[in-house]
Amino acid sequence: MTIPAGDAPLFEILHTCRAMRRLKPDPIPEQLLLQLVDAALHGPSGSNAQNWRFVIVRDGEQKKKIQALWRKTWNFYQETLAKAELRPGEKPEDRRKATATGTYMVEHIHEVPALICVCVAKDEAIAKALASPATLVKAVQNFGLTGAIKLAAGGGRTRGLIDGSTAYPAVQNLLLAARALGLGAVLTTPHFFVPGQFEEVLGIPSTVTLAAVIPLGYPMGKFGPVKRPHPREVVSWDHYAK
Ligand SMILES: Cc1cc2nc3c(=O)[nH]c(=O)nc-3n(C[C@H](O)[C@H](O)[C@H](O)COP(=O)(O)O)c2cc1C
């Protein structure tokens, strides 16, 4: 696939790659959608499995079904997590703005031209190797019995982390590519609140993990600088600073 390279400098792109929740309904050419997926596909993946899958929702009926689920999760979020106490340095105004744009997004989700749902398919080769008794023997040999038990006990969490670790670099590539092409996007995870329900609407089988739902469209507002702390506020050298 021949893809035209964007020419905006990388650091300018990532310093202005804001979460964009107010999106115009204007359609996005299929070629651009594929270009975004191509950017995602250039990310790293666990064991180089490259097991990403993408469901791009453009159909109005599908978007309405997604919106109905999303409203439930958004109501729940507003009534609970959005009311959590402010973090150190967090301003009530910022929290209020994020909630307002979130509400706008959910109420207009059926109008956005595309939703890119990023998925990670089960890596069958690795799953087979992990399930083999020889793997358990090697775990004991390398990590000792206690280490092997800890490894086995933490397996579920590790699998979730591995799926996420494969999904989110691809997602970030996609968000940066969208920004470079002048498209607004936001990483969202409403499906976490209603396990299986977004997957059912999208026809995603149980062997595939839905990692992110990315509403995408030409932005109503402007791309602006994201607010982040100075690196020195979050860095410690050689040991974690408590
Ligand atoms: C794991 C994760 C889950 C997120 N889920 C949602 C979501 O469900 N809905 C939403 O509107 N934004 C979601 N976001 C986007 C964050 O709210 C956003 O990145 C953050 O507010 C920073 O925005 P900014 O880059 O414009 O400063 C999510 C981000 C991450 C990393």
The ligand as an SDF file (V2000), in Angstrom:
LIG
                    3D

 31 33  0  0  0  0  0  0  0  0999 V2000
   -7.1910    4.0030   29.1790 C   0  0  0  0  0  0  0  0  0  0  0  0
   -7.9190    5.2480   28.7390 C   0  0  0  0  0  0  0  0  0  0  0  0
   -9.3030    5.2320   28.7170 C   0  0  0  0  0  0  0  0  0  0  0  0
  -10.0090    6.3710   28.3150 C   0  0  0  0  0  0  0  0  0  0  0  0
  -11.3730    6.3070   28.2530 N   0  0  0  0  0  0  0  0  0  0  0  0
  -12.0580    7.3910   27.8510 C   0  0  0  0  0  0  0  0  0  0  0  0
  -13.4790    7.3250   27.7280 C   0  0  0  0  0  0  0  0  0  0  0  0
  -14.0960    6.2860   27.9440 O   0  0  0  0  0  0  0  0  0  0  0  0
  -14.1250    8.4490   27.3170 N   0  0  0  0  0  0  0  0  0  0  0  0
  -13.4660    9.6040   27.0110 C   0  0  0  0  0  0  0  0  0  0  0  0
  -14.1060   10.5750   26.6360 O   0  0  0  0  0  0  0  0  0  0  0  0
  -12.1090    9.6930   27.1110 N   0  0  0  0  0  0  0  0  0  0  0  0
  -11.3990    8.6100   27.5190 C   0  0  0  0  0  0  0  0  0  0  0  0
  -10.0340    8.6640   27.5820 N   0  0  0  0  0  0  0  0  0  0  0  0
   -9.3290    9.8890   27.1700 C   0  0  0  0  0  0  0  0  0  0  0  0
   -8.8140   10.6900   28.3660 C   0  0  0  0  0  0  0  0  0  0  0  0
   -9.8870   11.2420   29.0750 O   0  0  0  0  0  0  0  0  0  0  0  0
   -7.8880   11.7850   27.8060 C   0  0  0  0  0  0  0  0  0  0  0  0
   -6.7780   11.1440   27.2460 O   0  0  0  0  0  0  0  0  0  0  0  0
   -7.4450   12.7310   28.8800 C   0  0  0  0  0  0  0  0  0  0  0  0
   -8.5300   13.4520   29.3710 O   0  0  0  0  0  0  0  0  0  0  0  0
   -6.3880   13.7200   28.3680 C   0  0  0  0  0  0  0  0  0  0  0  0
   -6.9310   14.5220   27.3920 O   0  0  0  0  0  0  0  0  0  0  0  0
   -5.9960   15.5730   26.6010 P   0  0  0  0  0  0  0  0  0  0  0  0
   -5.0010   14.7220   25.8530 O   0  0  0  0  0  0  0  0  0  0  0  0
   -6.9160   16.3350   25.7030 O   0  0  0  0  0  0  0  0  0  0  0  0
   -5.3120   16.4290   27.6120 O   0  0  0  0  0  0  0  0  0  0  0  0
   -9.3070    7.5400   27.9480 C   0  0  0  0  0  0  0  0  0  0  0  0
   -7.9040    7.5420   27.9500 C   0  0  0  0  0  0  0  0  0  0  0  0
   -7.2240    6.4000   28.3240 C   0  0  0  0  0  0  0  0  0  0  0  0
   -5.7150    6.3970   28.2710 C   0  0  0  0  0  0  0  0  0  0  0  0
  1  2  1  0
  2  3  1  0
  2 30  2  0
  3  4  2  0
  4  5  1  0
  4 28  1  0
  5  6  2  0
  6  7  1  0
  6 13  1  0
  7  8  2  0
  7  9  1  0
  9 10  1  0
 10 11  2  0
 10 12  1  0
 12 13  2  0
 13 14  1  0
 14 15  1  0
 14 28  1  0
 15 16  1  0
 16 17  1  0
 16 18  1  0
 18 19  1  0
 18 20  1  0
 20 21  1  0
 20 22  1  0
 22 23  1  0
 23 24  1  0
 24 25  2  0
 24 26  1  0
 24 27  1  0
 28 29  2  0
 29 30  1  0
 30 31  1  0
M  END
$$$$
